[in-house]
Amino acid sequence: MIRHRILSATAPRGDDAWVQKTMLVRRGQQMRSELDVHKWYESEKAGCDIGLHRATISYVMHQALLRRE
């Protein structure tokens, strides 16, 4: 039931179509693509699927280190 509420809350409705065109949504989609690539590389290094949660933590830490340098 909670999953249904989350999905229905995030699914674009006809009157919310403009939201999909915003820079925030586009950046989120770009970050998801970067995360998917990062997850693939890290999974290859580990020899197994590391999962989305571990990949997200690794991605955020990696990005923080890059910005710090």
C-alpha positions in Angstrom: 0.0 0.0 0.0 2.8 2.4 0.8 4.5 1.5 -2.4 1.3 2.3 -4.3 1.2 5.8 -2.6 4.8 6.5 -3.5 4.4 5.5 -7.1 1.2 7.4 -7.5 2.7 10.5 -5.9 5.7 10.4 -8.2 3.9 9.5 -11.4 3.4 12.6 -13.6 -0.2 13.7 -14.1 -1.5 15.7 -17.0 -1.4 18.9 -15.0 2.1 18.2 -13.7 3.7 17.7 -17.2 5.6 21.0 -16.8 7.5 19.5 -13.9 9.1 17.0 -16.2 10.6 19.9 -18.2 12.3 21.6 -15.2 16.0 21.7 -14.7 15.7 19.9 -11.4 14.1 16.9 -13.0 16.5 16.9 -15.8 19.5 17.0 -13.4 17.9 14.2 -11.4 17.7 12.1 -14.5 21.3 12.9 -15.4 22.4 11.9 -11.9 20.5 8.7 -12.1 22.3 7.9 -15.4 25.7 8.7 -13.8 24.7 6.5 -10.8 23.8 3.6 -13.1 27.2 3.8 -14.8 29.0 4.1 -11.5 27.1 1.1 -10.2 28.1 -0.9 -13.2 31.8 -0.1 -12.8 31.8 -0.8 -9.1 29.9 -4.1 -9.6 32.4 -5.2 -12.2 35.3 -4.4 -9.8 33.5 -6.3 -7.0 32.6 -9.3 -9.3 29.0 -9.1 -8.3 26.0 -6.7 -8.3 26.7 -4.3 -5.4 23.1 -3.1 -5.3 21.6 0.4 -5.6 22.1 1.5 -2.0 25.8 0.6 -1.9 26.3 2.2 -5.3 24.6 5.4 -4.2 26.8 5.7 -1.1 29.9 5.0 -3.2 28.8 7.5 -5.8 28.1 10.3 -3.3 31.5 9.6 -1.6 33.3 9.6 -4.9 31.7 12.9 -6.0 32.5 14.5 -2.6 36.2 13.5 -3.0 36.3 14.9 -6.5 34.8 18.2 -5.4 37.2 18.4 -2.5 40.3 18.1 -4.7 
